[in-house]
Amino acid sequence: MANDKSEYGPTLLRLVLGPLFLIPGFSKLANPSMITQMLEGLGFPAPAFFGWLLLLSEIIFGASVLLGWKVKYTVWPLTIVLLVAVATVYVPKLATDPMAMISVLFHALGIAALISLSLTGPGALAISKE
């Protein structure tokens, strides 16, 4: 099919999901102590280590998703980031903050989109087809 545009669905997901991680990652890079303090407040062990792991993961894997490089693999660390955020930040707030459910649903959408990319591949205009 020369006129098949189905390869552009995953491309559209990549173009939206990549910046969704890159922007917060660079924001954290500008002020790493902010994420360290937040993780410390949540009770994470070694908050400085996990803060840097988080921000580097968002930047490196967010760029990989945006560019379509090894997408079947690079989406999984980002999926873990979203799952941890839901479990540690938003689920505990569900009983007291009505907006927490919106955040849970937003993160669930991101998780579904990342898994979709893993299943379909990166689509058109990707650096690699994996």
C-alpha positions in Angstrom: 0.0 0.0 0.0 1.8 3.1 -1.2 -0.7 5.4 0.4 -0.8 3.7 3.8 -0.6 6.4 6.6 -0.9 4.0 9.5 2.9 4.4 10.2 2.2 8.0 11.2 0.0 7.0 14.3 3.0 5.9 16.3 5.0 8.9 14.9 2.4 11.2 16.3 2.6 9.5 19.7 6.4 9.8 19.7 6.2 13.5 18.9 3.9 14.1 21.8 5.4 11.7 24.4 9.0 12.7 23.8 8.6 16.3 24.9 6.3 15.2 27.7 9.4 13.7 29.3 12.1 16.0 27.9 10.5 19.3 29.3 10.2 18.1 32.9 13.6 16.4 32.6 15.3 19.6 31.6 13.3 21.5 34.3 14.7 19.1 36.9 18.2 19.5 35.4 17.9 23.3 36.0 17.2 22.7 39.7 18.2 19.1 40.8 17.8 19.9 44.5 14.0 20.4 43.9 13.5 16.8 42.8 15.9 15.5 45.5 13.9 17.3 48.2 10.6 16.0 46.8 11.9 12.4 46.8 13.2 12.8 50.3 9.8 14.1 51.4 8.2 11.0 49.9 10.6 8.8 51.9 12.8 7.5 49.0 16.1 6.1 50.0 19.1 7.8 48.4 17.0 10.7 47.1 20.0 12.3 45.3 20.7 9.1 43.4 17.1 8.6 42.4 16.6 12.2 41.6 19.5 12.1 39.1 18.3 8.7 37.8 14.9 10.2 37.2 16.0 13.4 35.4 18.5 11.6 33.3 15.9 8.9 32.4 13.4 11.6 31.4 16.0 13.3 29.2 17.7 10.3 27.6 14.7 8.1 27.1 12.5 11.0 26.3 14.9 12.0 23.5 15.0 8.3 22.3 11.3 8.2 22.1 11.1 11.5 20.3 13.7 10.4 17.7 12.4 6.9 17.4 15.6 5.2 18.6 15.1 1.7 20.0 11.5 2.6 21.1 10.5 -1.0 21.9 13.0 -0.8 24.7 13.3 2.8 25.7 9.6 3.2 26.6 9.9 0.8 29.5 12.0 3.0 31.9 9.6 5.9 31.2 6.7 3.5 31.9 8.3 2.7 35.3 8.7 6.5 36.0 5.0 7.0 35.4 4.0 4.0 37.5 6.2 5.1 40.4 4.8 8.6 40.2 1.2 7.3 40.3 1.9 4.9 43.2 3.9 7.4 45.3 2.5 10.8 44.5 -1.1 10.6 43.2 -2.7 7.4 44.7 -2.0 8.6 48.3 -3.9 11.8 47.5 -7.0 10.2 46.0 -9.0 10.4 49.2 -8.2 14.1 49.8 -7.5 15.7 46.5 -10.2 15.6 43.7 -7.6 16.5 41.1 -5.5 13.5 41.9 -7.8 11.2 39.9 -7.1 13.4 36.8 -3.4 13.0 37.4 -3.8 9.2 37.7 -5.8 9.1 34.5 -3.3 11.4 32.7 -0.4 9.1 33.8 -2.4 6.0 32.7 -2.9 7.6 29.3 0.9 8.1 29.1 1.5 4.5 30.2 -0.9 3.2 27.6 0.7 5.3 24.8 4.2 4.1 25.8 3.1 0.5 25.8 1.4 1.1 22.4 4.7 2.3 21.0 6.4 -0.8 22.3 3.8 -3.0 20.6 3.6 -1.1 17.3 7.2 0.2 16.9 8.2 3.8 16.3 6.3 4.4 13.1 7.5 6.6 10.3 10.5 9.0 10.4 12.2 7.0 13.1 16.0 6.5 13.6 15.5 2.8 14.1 12.6 0.4 13.5 13.0 -1.5 16.8 
